[in-house]
């Protein structure tokens, strides 16, 4: 009998590029890609609680497998003409020399008895300045197919054009026909830019996307082995608001054959989302909340996009606890190994812990709100932070929490982009005034120092757990005196 519901709890995303870009124990050098490096990336997360390993085959423009519609010879000819004198990147070089990255991934997952998905980036635009490693003839020769705000940012193919959708579907079809996959994820988050809003309306966008999903569902059914279901997952924004601009209609997509919904905040860990509403809208459908190696970028150092505030174990546990309390079946881990960019090994031990709701419900908690730094073009979504404060001004913030009975102490910390030493702040939690206290750098221990700022950027308050409820909690923050400031981050710890 074919299973009707995906049984998985933990999804693991392997973006492939981390194998050479991160300081992995198995990298040795970053100039060449080999199959044994792919094997090592799979093995390090086998047997530690991961149910599904998902391969992202690059940006999606270069096949990285034995393609018939865009062959190695096709790409080699175009590359030589387009980038004379340049060498292909290590992944493309491996492919051009006969390697099969997708095949390597599938083979090792089968050997280790790991469920394997391909997670296909639906519209990942090539990086400006790195087109030789991230582009293809199709993208390069069709500037008329693109839409977007400016060439120096993101210009993605326009999904209102049938040829764009056909190109992507052909790649999906080839992989589903060639490989023994257990499932497929359509990653609508890379990049979340698909339509010209002036040329399409919400109904047209939803119809295009839902029809594409239905077409992939039929493909998966056609290529599945007898008695097996190939699971179809979609990676979509964790908030409803940007869905309309992207053509995302989750109810219609589930009716069209989607089995799993992966809620993402692009590449940030996020605890606050529309997960509860989505779970209520899709009863019985496995929903996952995505967490990553970082909770924000650019927290303290202007526009330096390389600065990251790393996700702590307790922030990850709190995200998992809250998600399970609000109806999620499990968690998804994206770009998780990128802790290594900051000379920290990824905390892989958290994976097994995130599978255990009872254990999670007994842990100290670390809630936070952050300006995630990513905006959905065509969308009004901006999030609650950053928030500018004028003197004597109050702003309210809602924080969904699921506190535990074990909590005896609580601390609220407010972080501004400016020095707060000469400012006067007050805070209320659900109407209860909170007493100011000294800065506490890490009430819940963690090893990370990147982007946490300085003590003078914080105002702190004692937050008795008794004033916090299960559900939406309203914080009222007031800048009582001093110069205007911008609130950049806030967190609340219970232990």
PyMOL commands that set and color helices and strands:
alter all, ss='L'
color gray80, all
select helices_A, chain A and resi 18-21+35-43+72-82+90-96+101-111+131-134+137-140+143-145+162-178+202-223+243-246+250-255+275-281+313-325+336-342+350-354+357-360+455-457+465-467
alter helices_A, ss='H'
color red, helices_A
select strands_A, chain A and resi 10-14+52-55+115-121+146-147+156-157+183-187+231-237+260-264+286-292+294-297+308-310+330-334+365-370+387-389+393-401+410-416+424-429+432-433+435-437+458-462+471-481+485-494
alter strands_A, ss='S'
color yellow, strands_A
deselect
rebuild
show_as cartoon
